[in-house]
Amino acid sequence: MLHLLNHCIPRYFSLDDLNYRIGVFDLGRGELSNRIPLVPSNYASKDKLKMSGSEMLSFCRFLGVLIGDRVPGHSNHWKLYLNLCELLDLCLSKRLSRKRNVTFKVLVQEFYSMYVSVTGDNLKPKMYFLLHYSTVFENCGPVDHMSTRRFASKHRTLTIPAHSTMSRKQIAYTCALRHQLVQSFRFLSREPLAPRLEMGPSELVLLSEFDNFDSFKNSLPACIFMDKFTLSCDWVNISGTVYKPGMVLVINVSENGLVFGELQAIFVKDSNVVFVYRYFVTAGFNEHIHAYAISSSSKWGCKPAKDIFDHLPLYPHEDISGDKYVVLRYCL
């Protein structure tokens, strides 16, 4: 990413333009903890950008929507960035067909050759790990299942007591004792690792008076359709994933591609969660910014939470001209 910025600044845009767009860019409610930091003025003199792993991933994912309109399509540095995005999509995917392994091998070879020819730099030692990913995928499945990101997150909770205590004496024992006390409390209280179902502020609503009820009433599950009143929630947490109105759901996959919907309401009956959404019209995949172009429609629908195609919600993002896009977390 540093090579890309060195090439594009100030050839296609200025550092102030990039930082301004980063500052006003709406990542979405679930991405606030991974907000992209501003690029410092002395970035060119550094060996790498000072970002955490999550921040760098967000920077890679959303750079196309952020500033892609200012970079011409013939730029070899931008083509290298798009190749990196395709590799990330495959590496982070939760499920892939075995046929994708051939695609991954080709992308890795293209990335190696493009990186050397475009940047004039040598391959870094860590880049050679990509050669083994195809073998891992062939024998063990998607490589994201072997990721160490959650181990790094757990390591942070282990080191918090070390920063909060005033004593440096037997610091390892202090961290271990704190961890064991937390684990003992969890076992005694019988709390799950993530709540199976947690709801926000709720109210009973009359279904017949709900906006556009006639548009989706025929697809309502029987457990909700049979009652005149139902419970409507501001948000719901299902096994650690939070859903709120305004988020984008991947509803299904049709012969024309992915089907997106904007979450409008959340109905709960006993332990059944139903999402009411308004469909987006998908104009297609914009390869230059690596995102799906979408627009609102008047068609509504609803589906149980367990039946949506992908359980992780997305967010609609607008570029500088006001066009809406959806950036996937990984390849679907």
Sequence and secondary structure as in RCSB ss.txt:
>XXXX:A:sequence
MLHLLNHCIPRYFSLDDLNYRIGVFDLGRGELSNRIPLVPSNYASKDKLKMSGSEMLSFCRFLGVLIGDRVPGHS
NHWKLYLNLCELLDLCLSKRLSRKRNVTFKVLVQEFYSMYVSVTGDNLKPKMYFLLHYSTVFENCGPVDHMSTRR
FASKHRTLTIPAHSTMSRKQIAYTCALRHQLVQSFRFLSREPLAPRLEMGPSELVLLSEFDNFDSFKNSLPACIF
MDKFTLSCDWVNISGTVYKPGMVLVINVSENGLVFGELQAIFVKDSNVVFVYRYFVTAGFNEHIHAYAISSSSKW
GCKPAKDIFDHLPLYPHEDISGDKYVVLRYCL
>XXXX:A:secstr
 HHHHHHHTTTTS HHHHHHHHHH    GGGGGG      TTGGGSSS    HHHHHHHHHHHHHHHGGGS TT 
HHHHHHHHHHHHHHHHH S   TTHHHHHHHHHHHHHHHHHHHH     GGGGGHHHHHHHHHHHS GGGG  HH
HHHHHHHHHHHHHH S  TTHHHHHHHHHHHHHHHHHHHT  SS S EE SEEEEEGGGSTTHHHHGGGS HHHH
TSSEEEEES EEETTEEE TT EEEEEEETTEEEEEEEEEEEEETTEEEEEEEEEEEEEEETTTTEEEEEEEEEE
EEEEGGGSSEEEEE EEE TTS EEE  SS  
